[in-house]
Amino acid sequence: MGHVRRLTVTCVDYRFIAQEVDHIKQECGEADLLSFPGASLAFVMPESSQLFLDWTRKLHSLHNFQEIELIDHLDCGAYKHVYADQLRGKDAAAIERRLHEDNLRQAAKLLASDPGLSKLK
């Protein structure tokens, strides 16, 4: 099978897909791309975590990427849906930023603890 440098996981938000594809082309030329509402949510939500880890492992075995890039964004509809109670009120933007940061860290730890993926950047 082929080789790509990176797996990029992005949010499905239509507002950013073209920018994300341009980013991938500029940064590494070719990459595998997975999209999920909320991007990092795929790795931290109990109902999708194992599925996303399985697909990440499969893509790694197919294309031997050396890096995983998670791209979240603010004003995310998936976060507003999942964290509706926490994102009510005047501090919603700051709370959403913190939730993204926490989930990105948690996803990175999950990937780093996986024996097949732990050596990836």
KAUR-V159708 format. One record per residue. N is the residue number from 1. RES is the residue in three letters. SS is DSSP state (2 for helix, 1 for strand, 0 for the rest). PSI is psi in whole degrees, 0 to 359 (* if undefined). Layout:
n=N res=RES ss=SS psi=PSI
n=N res=RES ss=SS psi=PSI
//
This chain:
n=1 res=MET ss=0 psi=172
n=2 res=GLY ss=0 psi=175
n=3 res=HIS ss=0 psi=137
n=4 res=VAL ss=0 psi=158
n=5 res=ARG ss=0 psi=328
n=6 res=ARG ss=1 psi=149
n=7 res=LEU ss=1 psi=125
n=8 res=THR ss=1 psi=127
n=9 res=VAL ss=1 psi=120
n=10 res=THR ss=1 psi=169
n=11 res=CYS ss=0 psi=152
n=12 res=VAL ss=0 psi=357
n=13 res=ASP ss=0 psi=119
n=14 res=TYR ss=0 psi=336
n=15 res=ARG ss=0 psi=342
n=16 res=PHE ss=0 psi=351
n=17 res=ILE ss=2 psi=312
n=18 res=ALA ss=2 psi=318
n=19 res=GLN ss=2 psi=320
n=20 res=GLU ss=2 psi=319
n=21 res=VAL ss=2 psi=317
n=22 res=ASP ss=2 psi=317
n=23 res=HIS ss=2 psi=313
n=24 res=ILE ss=2 psi=313
n=25 res=LYS ss=2 psi=318
n=26 res=GLN ss=2 psi=320
n=27 res=GLU ss=2 psi=318
n=28 res=CYS ss=2 psi=4
n=29 res=GLY ss=0 psi=289
n=30 res=GLU ss=0 psi=143
n=31 res=ALA ss=1 psi=156
n=32 res=ASP ss=1 psi=149
n=33 res=LEU ss=1 psi=124
n=34 res=LEU ss=1 psi=136
n=35 res=SER ss=1 psi=137
n=36 res=PHE ss=0 psi=141
n=37 res=PRO ss=0 psi=120
n=38 res=GLY ss=0 psi=359
n=39 res=ALA ss=0 psi=277
n=40 res=SER ss=0 psi=338
n=41 res=LEU ss=2 psi=330
n=42 res=ALA ss=2 psi=326
n=43 res=PHE ss=2 psi=338
n=44 res=VAL ss=2 psi=343
n=45 res=MET ss=0 psi=130
n=46 res=PRO ss=2 psi=323
n=47 res=GLU ss=2 psi=346
n=48 res=SER ss=2 psi=347
n=49 res=SER ss=2 psi=308
n=50 res=GLN ss=2 psi=321
n=51 res=LEU ss=2 psi=314
n=52 res=PHE ss=2 psi=323
n=53 res=LEU ss=2 psi=317
n=54 res=ASP ss=2 psi=314
n=55 res=TRP ss=2 psi=325
n=56 res=THR ss=2 psi=316
n=57 res=ARG ss=2 psi=316
n=58 res=LYS ss=2 psi=314
n=59 res=LEU ss=2 psi=323
n=60 res=HIS ss=2 psi=318
n=61 res=SER ss=2 psi=330
n=62 res=LEU ss=2 psi=318
n=63 res=HIS ss=2 psi=0
n=64 res=ASN ss=0 psi=41
n=65 res=PHE ss=0 psi=157
n=66 res=GLN ss=0 psi=353
n=67 res=GLU ss=1 psi=150
n=68 res=ILE ss=1 psi=129
n=69 res=GLU ss=1 psi=126
n=70 res=LEU ss=1 psi=126
n=71 res=ILE ss=1 psi=107
n=72 res=ASP ss=0 psi=170
n=73 res=HIS ss=0 psi=157
n=74 res=LEU ss=0 psi=169
n=75 res=ASP ss=0 psi=44
n=76 res=CYS ss=0 psi=123
n=77 res=GLY ss=2 psi=325
n=78 res=ALA ss=2 psi=318
n=79 res=TYR ss=2 psi=320
n=80 res=LYS ss=2 psi=328
n=81 res=HIS ss=2 psi=309
n=82 res=VAL ss=2 psi=321
n=83 res=TYR ss=0 psi=35
n=84 res=ALA ss=0 psi=315
n=85 res=ASP ss=0 psi=321
n=86 res=GLN ss=0 psi=338
n=87 res=LEU ss=0 psi=22
n=88 res=ARG ss=0 psi=140
n=89 res=GLY ss=0 psi=181
n=90 res=LYS ss=0 psi=340
n=91 res=ASP ss=0 psi=19
n=92 res=ALA ss=2 psi=318
n=93 res=ALA ss=2 psi=316
n=94 res=ALA ss=2 psi=321
n=95 res=ILE ss=2 psi=317
n=96 res=GLU ss=2 psi=317
n=97 res=ARG ss=2 psi=315
n=98 res=ARG ss=2 psi=319
n=99 res=LEU ss=2 psi=317
n=100 res=HIS ss=2 psi=312
n=101 res=GLU ss=2 psi=315
n=102 res=ASP ss=2 psi=315
n=103 res=ASN ss=2 psi=322
n=104 res=LEU ss=2 psi=318
n=105 res=ARG ss=2 psi=316
n=106 res=GLN ss=2 psi=319
n=107 res=ALA ss=2 psi=318
n=108 res=ALA ss=2 psi=319
n=109 res=LYS ss=2 psi=318
n=110 res=LEU ss=2 psi=313
n=111 res=LEU ss=2 psi=320
n=112 res=ALA ss=2 psi=335
n=113 res=SER ss=2 psi=352
n=114 res=ASP ss=0 psi=123
n=115 res=PRO ss=0 psi=324
n=116 res=GLY ss=0 psi=345
n=117 res=LEU ss=0 psi=353
n=118 res=SER ss=0 psi=338
n=119 res=LYS ss=0 psi=357
n=120 res=LEU ss=0 psi=150
n=121 res=LYS ss=0 psi=*
//
